[in-house]
């Protein structure tokens, strides 16, 4: 039996369950917590049965959601746990029920076995922290009893770590991403009437064990360096600098949350939290931490504040040079702790991935004369962070094709190639001198690759970009939106996923939905990297909704982020014209034409909003055309 806690919950309570999991892990507990939506099936059933059979404590989360559902996978988990409890002594602690909300214990729809135990009502972060400490003490107590009874080994050494609960089976010969961890990030940019997405391809080098020389007893620095995964990172425990020891749990929960979230950076190797906590008291320098843990990057941080406000500081450092690559402060209210934790965790995950890729890619360039798969993918990843250009995409295409020549089933290369081809079809057709059939044919190549990837890995959200682009090009606007929604489902914290969905919602005339989705994209984007394109689309939505002042503000934010984004200069001209400020309107129009000399009115080839043709015509005739002409934009 492992010293692990099994957390069982209804899918509607996933956010609350995640926070409880983070608090539990912050105390050093191992928690089995399924963060996947892919429940069901033989593999899932076998994993669940094994974990419930082996866990130390079973924590059912009881809520209005569980009460409302007569069926659900959580009820199967409850049944399996009750079946196991029948083999236990009556005084054995196994169930530790937790309640969310104002559920009546006597009326709750739960197994009778749960009612014989003390329930914990979780109302706020303090009650969750107290619950986590109670669980930790229970696990230690049970472990101590077990150890004493067996008469073996020292007391339990409990260090914080998190083990994801369901791992799918693998087999030899299965297509790979050259990676054991394969969550994907990508950069998205939009141009006039088009969507552009760049994949940050994958890279993984299995850490090799360094051997020690019988004579020296130590490995060389060179062999240690070669063993370090260039995309490896360790999150050190955040320092509690609030002056209040009772708030130490905040720093620990934050450390655990960030560590649990970082695996979504494609192909990154995340050092277990247990290792980080074990090194915390050694007071090592950043380079020393790198050598001790065989890790390339270290994230450190601190929590400061008073009774009402908190400030969280995070720093990403390179262990080989000791240099700080990135640092940022996050401010929030003590009363809204969970929201602040989510904000910090998401922003850090979305920001440091590109920083790590850039540094690792520079080293990969030094090995360019050795065309190994990992090096090829790393160089393609770095190109994906550059400003878009046709030459950039063609270079990425060549690297991905070279990778596939060496490793035909590499999914990372197939994904990268598919996205690069999609971009060339939708953003660079004029430079490539592609007519419409040729553009569609190129996008079809990308979609075929995307389908190959999905057959091997149905969770590859990024390929839905290619599927959506093909649908958009062929006039299936609803199909593009469906692809965008699936992308967001699979990558719910990816800023670019929301950006592309917002663009496609705009194309079908769903302005309010598009606005909400694009604002969510900004929420997940690091402040320094919020794309001009997203502000640009929000500005155009404001114009469509006849909110000229809001459109001007958003268009200017877009231009501030990227002065060469002509679409926003065009929107700015339209909004000023709508407001009657013709001097500023014509100045903005002149800049749009300077950036895009071939800019002209092209209503005939535009696609009306499906099912909203009358509203589309009204918008064109009463807002768009009059503003276009008043601004002096070319017809």
Secondary structure, DSSP 4 states (H G I P E B T S, - for coil): --SEEEEE--GGGHHHHHHHHHHHHHTT-EEEE---S---SHHHHHHHHHHHHH-SEEEEEE-HHHHH-SS-HHHHHHHHHHHHHTTS-TT---B--EEESS--TTT----HHHHTS--EEE-SHHHHHHHHHHHHHHHHHHHHHHHHHHT-SSSP------EES------TT----S-S-----EEEEEETTEEEEEE------PPPPPPPPTTTSS--HHHHHHHS-TTEEEEPPPEE-SS-GGGHHHHHHHHHHHHHHGGGSTTPEEPPHHHHHHHGGG---HHHHHHHHT-SEEEEEEEEE-SSEEEEEEEEEETTT--EEEEEEEEEEGGGHHHHHHHHHHHHHHHHHHHHHHHHHHHHHHTTTS--HHHHHHHHHHHTTSPP-HHHHHHHHHHHHHHHHH-TT-HHHHHHHHHHHHHHHHHSHHHHT--HHHHHHHHHHHHHHHHHHHHH-TT-TTHHHHHHHHHHHTT-HHHHHHHHHHHHHH-TT-HHHHHHHHHHHHHTT-HHHHHHHHHHHHHHS-GGG--HHHHHHHHHHHHHTT-HHHHHHHHHHHHHH-TT-HHHHHHHHHHHHHHT-HHHHHHHHHHHHHH-TT-----TTPPPPTT-HHHHHHHIIIIIHHHHHHHT---
